[in-house]
Amino acid sequence: MNYRHAFHAGNFADLVKHATLLQLLARLTASGGPLTVIDTHAGRGLYDLAGPEAIRSGEAQAGVGRLMAATNPSTDFQPLMAAVATLNSGREIRRYPGSPWLIAGALRPTDSYLACELRPDEHAALRDLLKAKTNVRTVCADGYDEAARRCPPQGRVLLLIDPPFEQADDYRRIVSTVAAVRRRNRQAQALVWLPLKDLETFDGFLRDLEEGVDAPILVAETRMRPLSDPMKMNGCALVLVGDEAGMAGPLQAVSAWTAGALGEDGGARVYAVPSP
C-alpha cells in the first residue's frame, strides 16, 4: 500500500469527517455508560502541514487553512477549529490532528479506544503519539479483522472506518465488518467515510450495506464538483449506521458549508436509507 495521508491531511474531506466525528463523540459522551471506539484505519494521528507532502499537494491550505480563516463557518465546526487552534497554540497552522488525536482527547476516563494501523511505520508514530494515554490501545494489524474480533459483545461501541480505498475489496469488507460488529453487539454504531467518484459505485455500496446490515442508515454527501469524472475524488460521503443520535442537522450543516465555501458548483444532501 502506497497511500500516505500526509499528502491529504487537513483537506476538505478531513474537515467533513473530523467535524462530524467530534459532534458525534460529544453526543455519545454527554451521558450514558462507557463508550468503546474502534478505529480500523487510524494512520499516524498527527500530521505536519509544513512537511513536503502537504506543501506539494496544497490540500491543507485549500481545506483547513481556509476554514480557520473563514468568518462564517457553521458552528458545527467549532470543536474541530478549537482543537486545531489548541494544537498550534493559536499561531500559524502547521500541524493537523488525525482521528486518533481527536478521539483520544474527546473520550472520558471510563471510555476506551482501540486504534488499528496496518503500516508498521505509521503504527510506530501512532503508538508513540498515544503512549501516555491510559485508555488507549494501538495495534499494528488489519483493522477490519480486529474490529470484528475485538468488539465487546455488550455496551456502547462506535466503529470508525476510513480506509484509503487502495484495495479492490474495501467496499465489500466495510459491509462485512459492519455486519459482523452489529451481529456481535446490537448497540454498535458505525461511521464510515467514502470518496465520491461516481454514483454507480456509491449506490452499489449503499445497496449492499442495506441488504447486509439490519440498522438505520443515515447518509451525508458532500459534492465538491459535479460527478462528471469518475477518476477524480469529486466529493466524499459519511454513512452513519445505527441510532443517528440527532446527527442529521450537524451532517447537513457541515456538508453544506464545505461544499458551498470550498467547492466548485457542488452541493450537499443528507438522507436516510431504509433498513431491511
Secondary structure, DSSP 8 states (H G I E B T S, - for coil): ----GGGTTTSHHHHHHHHHHHHHHHHHHSSSS-EEEEESS---SEEETTSHHHHHH-HHIIIIIHHHH-SS--GGGHHHHHHHHHHTTTSS--EEE-HHHHHHHHS-TT-EEEEE--SHHHHHHHHHHHTT-TTEEEE-S-HHHHHHHH--SSSEEEEEE-----STTHHHHHHHHHHHHHHH-TT-EEEEEEEES-HHHHHHHHHHHHHH--S-EEEEEEESS-S--TTS--EEEEEEES--TT-HHHHHHHHHHHHHHHSSS-EEEEEEE---
